[in-house]
Amino acid sequence: MATLTNGTGSHAPSSTRQLSTTYVQDFPQARWKVPLVGEARQAPPPQPPSGPRKIEGVFPSSTRPTNACRSGDFDTSYPVEVRKYLGTYGMIPPAIDNYEAQSERCLKLLSMKQTPLEKFQYLTHLRATNVHLFYRLLADNVKELCPLIYTPTVGEACLKWHEIWTQPEGMYLSWSDKGNLYNVLKNWPHNVEITVVTDGSRILGLGDLGVNGMGIPVGKLALYTACAGIRPDATLPLTLDLGTNNKALLEDPLYMGSRRPKVTADEEREFLDELMEALTRRWPGIVIQYEDFKNPFPSLERYQHTYTMFNDDIQGTGAVVLAGFINAVRHSGVPVQDHKAVFLGAGSAGVGVAKQIVEFFVKEGLSEDEARRKFWLVDSNGLVTNDRGDKLAEHKIYFSRDDNGGKQIQSLSRLIEYVRPTILMGLSTIGGAFNKDILQRMARINERPIIFPLSNPSSKSECTFEDAVRHTKGKCLFASGSPFPAEEWDGKVMTPGQGNNMYVFPGIGLGAILSKSVNVTQSMIYASAEALSTALTPAERAADWLYPDIRRIRDVSVTVTAGVIRAAQAAAVDREPALRALSDQDLDAYVRRRMYDPFAEPRNRADELAAGLGRVALNGAGPNGAAEIVGTGRGGLALGGGELNGVRGHL
């Protein structure tokens, strides 16, 4: 048999990988050379008249993957030739799986786990060891698995992060690294398009968890990949280890962060200034999303006009709630100008949501002052007013009432009777705050009361969907922050809306990446909400749904991404002028093409192998369409259609 050589007449060095017996054409002298990077490709030898025959081959090291044994390389759907190319042959069981078998095995393993936290740990392990299979499984089971990889389960995972940590995920930057952040970031081996950064100081409704907050950027970026198709290796979970004031963690011997109090606001600002410069120096054009900072307003105001950044707690939450609100207003039958809203919770999320809805009222014809006066905000001291006698946080002043006639109302029930709102929103993290009395009052005042208990996790939700349906006698228009099951009322199955930020933040991020935006403008945030509100099917609208079926999240993200890109273009902050000329239909198609597809990865890896060996044709063989690699020694690539080992894919 002929042998592939290194082009010098000798066999390839021992560092090359032996390929299995492979079909290639028998060239005269049976020698060819795969060029190194930068070398000109040699003309292929003339094609002989004879047909292919089996030869033993070696694979030149210059054409192997640069990152040996990446997580996705251990995929049991890969054929033998691809496994040998990736250096994983013999490291995984020999059977070539199709996706159906892989999925059945994973779901069986998942069902054996007794608690949500155990399921979270299994899925974390799967993502670390077989990333493409993880995202295939998530794509097919998004409604069932998202609560396990993010809220509400991620809250428990963060509380116990120092106890359950098993492998590195993302990066940690400590206060002691100040002055050297860029060099630390250089340790990250991948090109990054988007990062989620937290300092762990206000994780969900759970408070200061220090570096235990890493579960948030890890989970959030998994959703960027699952929902909007941002490649997993283009994401960076980032946690800032700036100390913690959580006494229990500081005294816990298993805590993995710096054992020091939280730095001051001025010190954190200096650190963030260096971080933002270092991130954009390391990866020009990176999109930076802030998450779960105790006071998110200063960083947003400081960086939003200088960097491509946004804060999901303020802007993403506001956008997703606005989308549900727009659809609730349509279903309520009440004219826009007649709506009034009571907010339980006047923190950063509550104020961010209210400001987004103000913009909606303004676009519907109200003045900004008229729109602002549609809101009554309640914090731990009662109704937020100018004459309450305490010093208001700066972000609350915009909505502070000056028309209360000296009344200081602490009771939510009394405030509802005083205001007679059409909308009741909860961002207080006070579980059960919307009790039977509150819900019945809303139902007496309104034919279709809008009830949005938005606090996470579910234990902090102001009410459950079951409570809202029962106490309003099925009249409510409902959306929550955490998932709740459907309920039946008067013979009708009612499906709760979930104002989950995953409807918008993936599209905001991908839209900023594809348009190469220099900033994430408020108009881009608003556009994400408008696009989401239009993403429902006719059947979903007929059933009074406020949000699309989460199982269509990839399609929804295309709509949101396209809306964000158009807004970036209108604001002249985009740097990808070729997209401006695309029709809306062509823009949607472009977005879909740019989205990572985990089902296509087996074929993509075969593509890499083909680039090294020359012309390759993948022809389905066997009951599962197992791949056979056939070479002719010619440059180029020919791929058959269908499936590769039963795994859906396309080029």
matplotlib code that plots the C-alpha trace (Angstrom):
import matplotlib.pyplot as plt

x = [0.0, 1.0, 1.8, 1.2, 4.5, 5.7, 6.7, 10.4, 10.5, 10.5, 7.6, 5.8, 7.3, 6.0, 4.0, 1.5, -1.7, -2.3, -5.5, -7.5, -7.5, -8.9, -9.9, -7.7, -6.6, -3.3, -1.1, 2.1, 4.8, 1.8, 3.2, 1.7, 2.2, -0.4, 1.0, 1.9, 0.2, 1.5, 2.8, 1.5, -0.4, 1.3, -0.5, -2.2, -0.7, -2.6, -5.6, -4.8, -7.2, -7.6, -10.3, -9.6, -8.0, -7.3, -4.0, -2.5, -2.3, -0.7, -2.1, 0.4, 0.6, 0.3, -3.4, -4.5, -6.7, -4.7, -6.6, -6.1, -9.0, -11.5, -14.8, -16.7, -14.1, -15.4, -18.6, -19.7, -21.4, -18.1, -16.9, -13.6, -11.7, -12.8, -11.9, -8.4, -8.0, -9.1, -6.9, -9.8, -9.8, -9.8, -10.8, -14.5, -16.6, -16.2, -19.9, -20.9, -24.0, -26.8, -28.4, -31.4, -29.3, -27.2, -30.4, -32.0, -28.9, -28.6, -32.3, -32.2, -29.2, -30.9, -34.1, -32.0, -31.0, -33.3, -33.0, -32.8, -29.3, -28.2, -29.6, -27.8, -24.5, -25.0, -25.8, -22.7, -20.6, -22.1, -21.4, -17.8, -17.2, -19.4, -20.4, -22.1, -24.2, -25.2, -26.5, -28.2, -30.0, -30.9, -32.2, -34.6, -35.7, -35.3, -38.5, -37.6, -33.9, -33.6, -35.0, -32.3, -29.3, -30.5, -33.3, -34.6, -32.0, -28.9, -29.9, -29.4, -26.2, -24.8, -25.6, -23.6, -21.0, -18.1, -19.4, -20.2, -17.4, -15.6, -14.0, -12.9, -15.5, -14.8, -12.3, -11.9, -10.3, -9.3, -8.6, -5.0, -4.8, -5.5, -2.9, -2.4, -5.9, -4.9, -2.2, -4.5, -7.1, -4.4, -4.6, -8.0, -7.3, -10.2, -11.4, -14.3, -17.3, -19.3, -18.8, -21.1, -19.5, -20.7, -19.1, -21.5, -22.8, -26.5, -27.2, -30.8, -32.7, -30.2, -27.8, -24.0, -22.5, -19.0, -17.3, -20.2, -22.0, -20.0, -23.0, -24.8, -22.4, -21.9, -25.6, -26.4, -23.8, -25.2, -28.5, -26.7, -25.5, -28.7, -31.1, -29.1, -26.5, -23.4, -20.6, -19.8, -16.1, -16.8, -18.2, -16.4, -18.0, -16.3, -16.5, -14.8, -13.4, -13.6, -14.4, -17.6, -19.5, -21.2, -19.9, -20.9, -18.9, -15.9, -15.9, -16.6, -13.4, -14.7, -15.3, -13.1, -12.9, -10.6, -11.3, -11.6, -14.5, -16.0, -14.0, -15.4, -17.4, -14.5, -12.1, -14.6, -14.9, -11.1, -11.1, -13.9, -12.2, -9.2, -11.3, -13.3, -10.1, -8.4, -11.4, -11.6, -7.9, -7.8, -10.8, -11.7, -15.4, -16.4, -19.9, -19.9, -23.0, -23.2, -25.2, -26.2, -24.3, -25.8, -25.9, -25.9, -26.7, -23.2, -21.4, -24.2, -24.1, -20.3, -19.7, -22.7, -21.7, -18.0, -18.2, -20.4, -22.1, -25.5, -26.9, -29.5, -30.9, -32.0, -32.3, -33.0, -35.6, -37.2, -37.4, -38.9, -41.5, -42.3, -42.9, -45.4, -46.9, -47.6, -49.4, -51.3, -52.5, -53.8, -55.7, -57.0, -59.3, -58.3, -57.0, -53.2, -53.7, -56.0, -53.6, -52.0, -49.3, -48.4, -44.9, -44.0, -40.2, -38.3, -34.8, -32.7, -34.8, -38.1, -37.0, -35.5, -38.8, -40.8, -38.6, -39.0, -42.8, -42.6, -41.0, -43.9, -46.4, -44.5, -44.5, -48.2, -48.7, -48.3, -45.8, -42.9, -44.3, -47.8, -46.1, -44.0, -47.1, -48.7, -46.5, -46.7, -43.6, -43.5, -40.3, -39.7, -40.8, -44.1, -45.1, -42.1, -42.9, -41.1, -42.2, -41.7, -39.0, -36.1, -33.4, -34.3, -31.8, -31.0, -32.6, -36.0, -36.4, -37.7, -40.8, -41.2, -44.8, -45.5, -49.3, -50.0, -51.5, -49.2, -50.4, -47.8, -49.2, -47.3, -50.0, -50.1, -53.8, -54.6, -52.5, -54.5, -57.7, -56.2, -54.7, -57.1, -54.4, -54.8, -51.3, -49.7, -46.0, -43.7, -40.0, -39.6, -38.3, -41.0, -42.6, -46.4, -46.7, -49.6, -52.0, -55.6, -56.8, -54.6, -55.5, -59.2, -59.0, -57.4, -60.1, -62.9, -61.3, -60.5, -62.2, -58.7, -56.2, -52.5, -50.6, -46.8, -45.0, -41.5, -39.1, -36.8, -36.3, -39.8, -39.6, -39.3, -42.2, -45.0, -47.6, -48.0, -50.0, -52.4, -53.1, -53.5, -56.0, -58.0, -58.3, -59.1, -61.4, -59.4, -59.5, -55.9, -53.3, -50.3, -46.5, -43.9, -40.2, -40.0, -41.8, -45.1, -47.3, -50.5, -53.8, -57.4, -60.2, -63.8, -62.9, -60.2, -56.4, -54.6, -50.9, -48.8, -46.5, -42.9, -41.1, -37.8, -35.0, -33.8, -36.4, -34.3, -30.8, -29.5, -30.9, -29.5, -26.0, -26.1, -27.5, -24.6, -22.1, -23.4, -23.9, -20.5, -22.2, -19.9, -22.6, -25.8, -28.2, -31.6, -33.2, -31.7, -33.0, -36.5, -36.4, -35.8, -39.0, -41.0, -39.7, -40.5, -44.0, -44.5, -43.0, -46.2, -48.0, -51.7, -52.6, -50.6, -52.4, -55.8, -55.0, -54.2, -50.5, -48.2, -45.0, -44.1, -43.7, -40.2, -39.7, -39.5, -36.7, -34.3, -36.9, -37.8, -34.1, -33.8, -36.7, -35.2, -31.7, -32.9, -34.9, -31.8, -29.6, -32.1, -32.1, -28.3, -28.4, -31.0, -28.8, -25.7, -23.7, -23.3, -20.0, -21.2, -22.5, -23.2, -26.2, -27.9, -28.8, -30.4, -34.1, -35.8, -36.2, -32.5, -31.4, -33.4, -31.7, -28.3, -28.8, -29.8, -26.7, -24.5, -26.0, -24.1, -25.9, -24.8, -26.4, -24.0, -20.8, -20.2, -20.2, -18.1, -15.4, -15.5, -15.0, -11.8, -10.6, -11.5, -9.4, -6.4, -6.8, -8.0, -11.3, -13.6, -17.1, -19.3, -21.7, -24.3, -23.7, -25.3, -28.6, -27.6, -26.0, -22.5, -19.9, -17.3, -14.4, -13.4, -10.4, -9.2, -6.2, -7.8, -8.2, -11.7, -14.6, -17.7, -20.2, -23.2, -26.6, -28.7, -27.4, -24.0, -24.5, -28.1, -27.2, -28.9, -26.6, -26.0, -23.3]
y = [0.0, 3.6, 5.9, 9.6, 11.3, 14.7, 15.7, 15.1, 11.4, 10.4, 9.4, 12.1, 12.7, 10.8, 13.8, 13.2, 11.2, 7.9, 7.9, 4.8, 3.0, 5.6, 5.7, 8.0, 7.9, 6.2, 9.0, 8.4, 8.0, 8.4, 11.6, 15.0, 17.7, 19.7, 23.2, 24.9, 28.2, 30.8, 28.4, 28.2, 25.0, 22.7, 21.7, 18.4, 15.5, 14.4, 12.2, 8.6, 6.6, 3.9, 4.0, 4.4, 1.8, 1.5, 2.9, 3.6, 7.3, 9.7, 13.1, 16.0, 18.0, 21.3, 20.6, 19.4, 21.5, 24.1, 23.5, 19.8, 18.0, 20.7, 19.9, 19.4, 16.9, 14.1, 13.8, 10.2, 11.1, 11.6, 8.9, 7.1, 9.4, 12.5, 11.1, 10.3, 13.7, 15.3, 13.0, 11.5, 8.0, 5.4, 8.0, 7.6, 4.4, 3.0, 3.0, 5.9, 7.4, 9.3, 12.2, 10.2, 7.8, 10.6, 12.4, 9.3, 8.6, 12.2, 12.5, 9.1, 10.3, 13.6, 11.8, 9.8, 13.0, 13.7, 17.5, 20.5, 21.2, 17.7, 18.2, 21.5, 19.8, 17.1, 19.6, 21.6, 18.5, 17.7, 21.3, 20.9, 17.5, 17.6, 21.2, 20.6, 17.7, 20.0, 22.6, 20.1, 18.7, 22.3, 23.2, 20.3, 20.7, 24.4, 24.8, 22.0, 22.6, 26.4, 26.5, 24.0, 25.9, 29.4, 30.7, 29.5, 26.7, 28.9, 30.8, 27.7, 26.9, 30.3, 29.9, 26.7, 27.5, 27.2, 23.7, 22.3, 23.8, 21.1, 22.7, 26.2, 28.1, 31.7, 34.1, 35.7, 39.1, 40.1, 43.4, 42.3, 42.1, 45.9, 47.4, 44.0, 43.2, 43.2, 40.6, 38.4, 38.6, 37.4, 34.0, 33.4, 31.4, 32.2, 35.2, 36.7, 38.5, 38.9, 38.8, 38.9, 40.5, 40.6, 41.5, 39.2, 41.9, 41.4, 38.0, 37.7, 38.4, 36.6, 39.4, 39.6, 36.3, 37.4, 35.0, 32.5, 34.8, 33.1, 30.9, 34.0, 34.8, 31.1, 30.5, 33.8, 33.1, 29.5, 31.2, 33.6, 30.5, 28.5, 31.3, 33.5, 31.1, 33.0, 30.4, 29.1, 29.6, 33.3, 33.9, 34.9, 34.5, 37.1, 37.5, 40.4, 39.3, 42.7, 41.3, 40.6, 41.8, 38.4, 37.5, 33.8, 33.4, 35.1, 32.7, 29.6, 27.6, 26.5, 30.0, 30.5, 34.3, 36.9, 37.1, 40.9, 43.3, 44.7, 47.6, 51.1, 52.6, 54.8, 51.8, 49.8, 52.6, 52.7, 49.0, 49.0, 51.8, 49.6, 46.6, 48.2, 49.5, 46.1, 44.2, 46.3, 46.3, 42.5, 42.0, 45.1, 45.3, 43.1, 43.4, 43.8, 43.0, 44.0, 41.8, 41.7, 44.7, 46.1, 49.6, 49.2, 52.8, 54.4, 51.9, 52.2, 55.9, 56.0, 53.5, 53.2, 56.0, 55.0, 51.2, 48.6, 47.7, 47.4, 46.3, 43.5, 44.1, 47.6, 47.5, 43.9, 43.5, 46.8, 45.6, 42.2, 43.6, 46.3, 43.7, 41.8, 45.1, 46.2, 42.9, 43.1, 46.6, 45.3, 42.5, 44.7, 46.8, 49.9, 52.9, 53.5, 56.9, 55.5, 53.0, 53.5, 51.3, 50.5, 49.1, 47.1, 47.6, 50.7, 49.3, 49.4, 46.8, 48.4, 51.9, 50.4, 48.7, 51.9, 54.0, 51.7, 51.9, 55.7, 55.6, 53.5, 56.0, 58.9, 57.1, 56.6, 60.4, 61.4, 64.0, 62.7, 64.3, 62.8, 59.4, 59.7, 60.4, 57.1, 55.4, 55.0, 53.3, 51.6, 50.7, 49.4, 52.8, 53.0, 55.2, 57.1, 60.8, 64.1, 64.9, 61.5, 62.8, 60.5, 60.9, 59.2, 57.3, 59.2, 56.7, 57.0, 60.8, 60.7, 58.8, 60.4, 61.8, 65.4, 65.1, 62.9, 65.8, 65.0, 61.4, 58.8, 55.5, 52.4, 49.8, 48.3, 47.5, 51.1, 52.4, 50.2, 51.7, 55.2, 54.9, 52.3, 51.0, 48.8, 47.4, 45.8, 45.0, 43.3, 43.7, 43.5, 40.0, 39.7, 36.3, 36.2, 40.0, 39.9, 38.1, 37.2, 40.6, 42.4, 40.2, 40.4, 44.2, 44.4, 42.1, 44.3, 47.5, 46.0, 43.7, 42.4, 43.3, 43.2, 41.3, 41.0, 39.4, 39.6, 38.8, 35.8, 33.1, 31.6, 31.6, 35.4, 35.8, 38.2, 35.6, 32.3, 31.9, 29.6, 32.4, 35.0, 32.9, 31.8, 35.2, 37.1, 34.3, 33.8, 37.5, 38.4, 39.1, 37.5, 37.4, 36.4, 36.4, 32.7, 29.8, 28.6, 25.7, 26.2, 26.4, 25.5, 27.9, 27.4, 24.7, 26.7, 26.0, 29.3, 29.6, 32.0, 34.4, 34.5, 37.8, 36.1, 38.3, 35.5, 36.7, 39.9, 39.9, 37.3, 39.3, 42.5, 40.9, 39.3, 42.4, 44.5, 41.9, 41.5, 45.3, 46.0, 48.7, 51.2, 51.6, 49.9, 52.8, 53.1, 52.9, 49.5, 48.4, 49.7, 48.0, 44.7, 45.1, 46.2, 43.3, 40.8, 42.1, 41.3, 37.8, 35.9, 33.6, 34.2, 31.2, 32.6, 35.9, 34.3, 32.5, 35.8, 35.0, 37.9, 36.2, 33.7, 30.0, 29.7, 26.6, 29.0, 31.0, 30.7, 32.2, 34.9, 35.8, 36.3, 38.8, 40.6, 40.6, 42.1, 44.8, 45.7, 45.9, 48.2, 50.4, 50.5, 51.6, 54.3, 55.6, 55.5, 53.4, 50.4, 49.6, 46.9, 49.0, 45.9, 45.1, 48.4, 47.4, 44.1, 43.7, 42.7, 39.1, 39.0, 40.4, 37.6, 35.1, 36.6, 36.5, 32.8, 32.0, 33.6, 31.6, 28.7, 25.5, 22.6, 20.1, 21.1, 20.6, 17.0, 18.0, 21.1, 18.9, 16.6, 19.8, 20.5, 17.1, 17.5, 20.7, 18.8, 15.8, 17.4, 16.8, 14.8, 13.5, 12.4, 9.7, 8.3, 4.7, 2.3, 2.7, 5.9, 7.6, 6.9, 8.9, 7.5, 9.7, 9.4, 11.3, 11.9, 14.0, 17.1, 20.4, 21.5, 19.9, 18.1, 17.2, 15.0, 16.0, 14.4, 13.7, 12.8, 9.9, 10.9, 14.4, 17.2, 19.6, 21.9, 24.0]
z = [0.0, -0.6, 2.3, 2.8, 3.6, 4.7, 1.2, 1.7, 1.0, 4.6, 6.8, 8.8, 12.2, 15.2, 16.4, 13.6, 14.2, 12.5, 10.5, 10.2, 6.8, 4.5, 0.9, -1.2, -4.8, -5.5, -6.9, -8.8, -6.0, -3.6, -2.0, -1.3, 1.2, 3.2, 3.4, 6.7, 7.5, 5.1, 2.5, -1.0, -1.7, -4.1, -7.3, -6.8, -8.7, -11.7, -11.1, -12.0, -14.1, -11.5, -8.8, -5.0, -2.9, 0.8, 2.1, 5.5, 6.3, 8.7, 9.4, 9.3, 12.5, 10.7, 9.9, 13.3, 15.6, 17.5, 20.7, 21.4, 23.1, 23.4, 25.2, 22.0, 20.7, 23.0, 21.0, 20.5, 17.2, 15.5, 13.1, 13.6, 11.2, 12.9, 16.3, 15.2, 13.7, 17.0, 19.0, 21.0, 19.4, 22.1, 24.8, 24.3, 23.7, 20.2, 19.2, 16.9, 18.4, 16.8, 18.6, 19.6, 21.5, 23.1, 24.1, 25.6, 27.7, 29.0, 29.9, 31.7, 33.7, 34.4, 35.7, 38.1, 39.9, 42.9, 43.3, 41.0, 42.4, 41.4, 38.0, 37.7, 38.6, 36.0, 33.3, 34.3, 34.0, 30.5, 29.3, 30.5, 28.9, 25.7, 25.0, 21.6, 23.0, 25.9, 23.6, 21.3, 24.4, 25.6, 22.1, 22.1, 25.8, 26.4, 28.4, 30.8, 31.1, 31.4, 34.9, 35.8, 34.3, 35.3, 37.5, 39.8, 40.4, 39.8, 43.0, 45.1, 43.2, 44.0, 47.7, 47.7, 45.0, 47.4, 48.3, 44.9, 42.7, 40.7, 37.6, 36.3, 34.4, 33.4, 35.0, 38.4, 38.7, 42.3, 43.9, 44.2, 40.4, 40.1, 37.8, 36.0, 34.7, 31.0, 31.6, 33.6, 30.8, 28.3, 30.0, 28.5, 25.3, 23.2, 21.1, 23.1, 21.6, 24.7, 28.5, 31.5, 34.5, 38.1, 41.4, 43.3, 45.5, 44.8, 43.4, 42.4, 45.6, 47.7, 48.6, 48.7, 47.7, 46.7, 44.2, 44.7, 42.2, 39.3, 38.7, 37.2, 34.4, 33.6, 33.4, 31.6, 28.9, 28.4, 27.5, 25.1, 23.3, 23.6, 22.6, 20.2, 18.9, 20.1, 20.0, 23.5, 23.0, 22.2, 25.7, 28.9, 32.4, 34.5, 38.3, 40.2, 43.5, 45.3, 48.7, 50.4, 53.5, 53.9, 57.3, 57.0, 53.8, 55.2, 58.1, 56.0, 55.4, 52.0, 50.7, 47.6, 47.4, 49.0, 52.7, 52.9, 53.2, 50.1, 48.6, 48.7, 45.8, 44.8, 44.8, 42.7, 40.2, 39.8, 39.3, 36.7, 34.8, 34.4, 33.6, 30.8, 29.2, 29.6, 28.1, 25.0, 24.6, 24.8, 22.5, 20.5, 19.9, 22.8, 24.2, 28.0, 30.0, 33.7, 36.0, 39.7, 41.0, 44.2, 42.7, 39.0, 38.0, 38.4, 36.1, 33.5, 33.5, 33.4, 30.6, 28.4, 26.0, 25.8, 25.5, 24.0, 27.2, 28.9, 32.2, 32.0, 35.5, 34.5, 30.8, 30.0, 32.7, 31.7, 28.0, 28.7, 31.1, 28.6, 25.9, 28.1, 29.3, 25.7, 25.0, 28.3, 27.5, 24.2, 25.9, 28.8, 26.7, 28.7, 26.7, 27.1, 28.7, 31.4, 32.8, 36.3, 37.9, 41.4, 41.9, 45.0, 44.9, 44.1, 43.6, 40.4, 38.7, 39.6, 38.5, 35.3, 34.4, 35.2, 33.0, 30.0, 30.4, 30.6, 27.2, 25.9, 27.2, 25.6, 22.2, 22.7, 22.9, 26.5, 27.7, 29.8, 32.9, 32.2, 31.7, 34.8, 36.9, 35.9, 38.5, 42.3, 43.7, 47.1, 49.0, 52.5, 54.0, 52.0, 49.1, 47.7, 48.2, 48.3, 51.9, 53.5, 55.7, 54.7, 52.2, 48.9, 46.9, 43.7, 41.4, 43.2, 42.9, 39.3, 40.4, 43.8, 44.3, 45.1, 44.9, 48.0, 50.0, 52.9, 53.2, 53.9, 52.8, 54.1, 53.4, 49.9, 50.3, 51.2, 48.3, 45.9, 47.2, 46.9, 43.4, 41.9, 39.5, 36.5, 36.9, 39.9, 39.6, 42.1, 42.2, 45.9, 46.5, 49.2, 48.7, 48.9, 49.2, 46.7, 49.1, 48.7, 49.8, 47.4, 44.4, 45.1, 45.4, 41.9, 40.5, 41.9, 40.4, 37.0, 34.5, 33.4, 36.2, 35.1, 37.7, 37.3, 40.3, 38.8, 41.7, 41.4, 42.5, 42.8, 46.6, 46.4, 43.9, 45.2, 44.3, 42.4, 39.2, 41.1, 43.6, 40.9, 39.0, 42.0, 43.7, 40.5, 39.3, 36.1, 35.1, 35.5, 32.8, 34.4, 33.9, 36.5, 36.8, 37.7, 35.9, 37.1, 35.8, 33.8, 35.7, 34.8, 35.5, 34.4, 32.0, 30.3, 30.6, 31.4, 30.6, 32.7, 31.0, 32.2, 31.9, 31.5, 30.4, 28.1, 25.6, 25.1, 26.3, 23.9, 21.0, 22.4, 22.6, 19.2, 17.6, 19.0, 17.9, 14.3, 13.8, 15.5, 17.5, 19.3, 22.0, 23.1, 22.9, 24.7, 21.3, 20.8, 24.2, 23.4, 19.9, 21.6, 23.6, 20.5, 18.5, 21.3, 21.6, 17.9, 18.0, 19.1, 16.7, 15.9, 18.1, 21.0, 20.7, 20.6, 23.8, 25.6, 25.9, 26.7, 25.6, 22.9, 23.6, 25.1, 22.9, 19.9, 21.6, 18.7, 16.3, 18.8, 19.1, 15.4, 15.5, 18.5, 17.0, 13.7, 15.6, 17.6, 14.4, 12.8, 15.8, 15.8, 12.2, 12.9, 15.7, 13.5, 16.0, 13.7, 12.0, 9.6, 6.7, 4.5, 6.7, 6.0, 2.5, 3.4, 3.2, 6.5, 5.1, 4.1, 7.4, 9.2, 7.0, 7.7, 11.5, 11.2, 9.2, 11.9, 14.8, 16.2, 15.5, 17.8, 15.5, 12.7, 14.7, 13.7, 10.0, 10.8, 12.3, 9.3, 7.3, 9.2, 8.4, 4.8, 4.7, 5.7, 3.5, 0.3, -1.3, 0.9, 0.3, 3.2, 2.1, 4.4, 5.3, 7.6, 9.5, 11.2, 8.2, 9.6, 7.6, 5.3, 4.3, 0.7, -0.8, -4.3, -3.5, -5.1, -3.3, -2.4, -0.5, -1.5, 1.2, 0.8, 2.2, 4.9, 8.3, 9.8, 12.2, 12.7, 13.9, 12.1, 10.5, 7.6, 6.1]

ax = plt.figure().add_subplot(projection="3d")
ax.plot(x, y, z, "-o")
ax.set_aspect("equal")
plt.show()
